[in-house]
Amino acid sequence: MVDNNESLSQFLASAVDAAHKAGEVIRKGFYQIKHVEHKGSVDLVTETDKACEELIFNHLKQLYPTHKFIGEETTAAFGTTELTDDPTWIVDPLDGTTNFVHGFPFVCVSIGLTIGKVPTVGVVYNPIINELFTAVHGKGAFLNGNPIKVSSQTELMSSLLATEVGTKRDKETVDATTNRINSLLYKVRSLRMSGSCALNLCGIACGRLDVFFEIGFGGPWDVAGGAVIVREAGGVVFDPSGTDFDITAQRIAASNPSLKDALVDVLRQTE
């Protein structure tokens, strides 16, 4: 079990280095013609996703050969999808792939480290607009080195909500999603869909967004980094039903502490 401050600060520095290296690859690829593959009807993967994951894992594996690794693109080759108590790096090499393909600048590298299954170090880096979000358990959250805090909003009606429609396009899923959004539009000020779960979490952490939820995202790599950043910024991360957040459940909600109950109440009404 690794939990001393010196180790954690070293883990953070290593993750920042890896994120910057991957970010350089993303920045170059962002302005070039993309070679796109389809994972599903609308779920995309590019050469850049794969190259960045390999780069990040190679960087971290050299430094921490005993650690475990979970990644979106190459888990089968590099690691496992089962989360254990061992220090585990959980990586989304390019969150917001559809944005990347379309040249929409909400893309990021997300790197999280869990220790004892608890998200402990988080790094989310958007190389296109040069924003680096970082956090270590118990040490606060930062944007480009400056401390950040969640919003002080207390009224859901005055809140900016973020969510996503997800990648499934079967009628049942689309109907459930659109019905939920229709209901929520009467309860909040406005709605945003940025196309990146990790950046939505960072939006909560720095107060740009007040409430966020997503159901059915890709996996723990979407949330491992952002969950630490939200908590260290004074926010709360939880299941949309109001129960405890489970990093493996593909369900997440986040807000400042004042808005949690109101968001949960509204989400329950939409189920």
Disulfide bonds with the S-S distance in Angstrom:
none
